Amino acid sequence: MRPARILPAFALAGVLLAGCAAGPGDAPSHGTSGGGVGLNPGAPIAAPGEVLGQGTVIQTGDAAPQFCLGPVAESYPPQCSGVALANWDWDAVEGDETSGDVTFGAYAITGTWDGTTLTTTSAIMLALYDPMPIEDPLLDPGNAGDTSDADLAKIQDELFDAPFGALESHIENGYLFVSVVYDDGRIQDWVDAAYLPDAVAIRPALRDLEG
């Protein structure tokens, strides 16, 4: 399995990884079906209802808190960048730590997503959160993809600077899994149109809550 790549939209501070970028209208070299013409994967996508995400909340001084949904540097205090977080109250949660002027903690947060900001409605310490297991059918060995690792690696490099702001990506079971903040299907449609069919699986970090 190819190691996970940290992609620049939410990269760790100070981490720079080289990659071959492709713009939304560029034609990749390994087969496309239109290059995503007519789609705008870089446009903010709002969620129709409440969403749930798991990650690290970090606040430095009087700056607004951020919710890091991607990789977090294993330092003390941790370092990461994430989405804007509104209606956050440290006094209403447990499990936070402070080092210098940095306050942080790991939480499962429910809220509303307008495409740029997550507005908190409830939060629980991640250590106390017991989520329902989610089985990804694309991880089933009996459902392995038929795209070669070499072709998936090329796509991974081209999506390194993707306009939709990827969090991380990795190759597994014949697919390229790409984590994004949120998707209502439009990002998946774009990669399906731009690349080999059934090659890239978009996985949102903020999941829609049913009901």
NORBELZI-V456283 format. One record per residue. N is the residue number from 0. NEAR is the number of other ideal C-beta (glycine too) atoms within 10 Angstrom. Layout:
n->N near->NEAR
n->N near->NEAR
//
This chain:
n->0 near->8
n->1 near->13
n->2 near->7
n->3 near->16
n->4 near->22
n->5 near->19
n->6 near->25
n->7 near->16
n->8 near->17
n->9 near->23
n->10 near->19
n->11 near->19
n->12 near->9
n->13 near->7
n->14 near->11
n->15 near->9
n->16 near->11
n->17 near->6
n->18 near->15
n->19 near->13
n->20 near->13
n->21 near->23
n->22 near->11
n->23 near->16
n->24 near->9
n->25 near->13
n->26 near->10
n->27 near->18
n->28 near->12
n->29 near->15
n->30 near->13
n->31 near->18
n->32 near->12
n->33 near->12
n->34 near->18
n->35 near->22
n->36 near->12
n->37 near->9
n->38 near->18
n->39 near->12
n->40 near->22
n->41 near->14
n->42 near->11
n->43 near->12
n->44 near->22
n->45 near->13
n->46 near->20
n->47 near->9
n->48 near->10
n->49 near->18
n->50 near->22
n->51 near->16
n->52 near->22
n->53 near->17
n->54 near->24
n->55 near->20
n->56 near->25
n->57 near->24
n->58 near->19
n->59 near->15
n->60 near->8
n->61 near->6
n->62 near->10
n->63 near->11
n->64 near->18
n->65 near->22
n->66 near->27
n->67 near->25
n->68 near->25
n->69 near->25
n->70 near->20
n->71 near->18
n->72 near->14
n->73 near->8
n->74 near->11
n->75 near->11
n->76 near->16
n->77 near->18
n->78 near->20
n->79 near->23
n->80 near->14
n->81 near->22
n->82 near->22
n->83 near->14
n->84 near->23
n->85 near->14
n->86 near->13
n->87 near->21
n->88 near->9
n->89 near->14
n->90 near->6
n->91 near->10
n->92 near->17
n->93 near->13
n->94 near->15
n->95 near->16
n->96 near->12
n->97 near->12
n->98 near->11
n->99 near->9
n->100 near->11
n->101 near->16
n->102 near->17
n->103 near->25
n->104 near->20
n->105 near->19
n->106 near->27
n->107 near->18
n->108 near->25
n->109 near->17
n->110 near->24
n->111 near->17
n->112 near->23
n->113 near->14
n->114 near->12
n->115 near->11
n->116 near->17
n->117 near->28
n->118 near->15
n->119 near->20
n->120 near->12
n->121 near->13
n->122 near->23
n->123 near->16
n->124 near->14
n->125 near->17
n->126 near->11
n->127 near->10
n->128 near->14
n->129 near->6
n->130 near->10
n->131 near->4
n->132 near->4
n->133 near->6
n->134 near->7
n->135 near->13
n->136 near->8
n->137 near->16
n->138 near->13
n->139 near->10
n->140 near->7
n->141 near->6
n->142 near->12
n->143 near->13
n->144 near->20
n->145 near->10
n->146 near->21
n->147 near->13
n->148 near->15
n->149 near->8
n->150 near->17
n->151 near->25
n->152 near->14
n->153 near->19
n->154 near->25
n->155 near->23
n->156 near->17
n->157 near->20
n->158 near->25
n->159 near->19
n->160 near->16
n->161 near->24
n->162 near->18
n->163 near->23
n->164 near->19
n->165 near->25
n->166 near->23
n->167 near->19
n->168 near->25
n->169 near->16
n->170 near->20
n->171 near->18
n->172 near->16
n->173 near->17
n->174 near->21
n->175 near->27
n->176 near->20
n->177 near->25
n->178 near->21
n->179 near->26
n->180 near->27
n->181 near->23
n->182 near->23
n->183 near->13
n->184 near->11
n->185 near->14
n->186 near->27
n->187 near->18
n->188 near->16
n->189 near->26
n->190 near->23
n->191 near->20
n->192 near->17
n->193 near->26
n->194 near->26
n->195 near->22
n->196 near->13
n->197 near->13
n->198 near->20
n->199 near->24
n->200 near->20
n->201 near->21
n->202 near->16
n->203 near->22
n->204 near->23
n->205 near->25
n->206 near->16
n->207 near->15
n->208 near->12
n->209 near->6
n->210 near->4
//
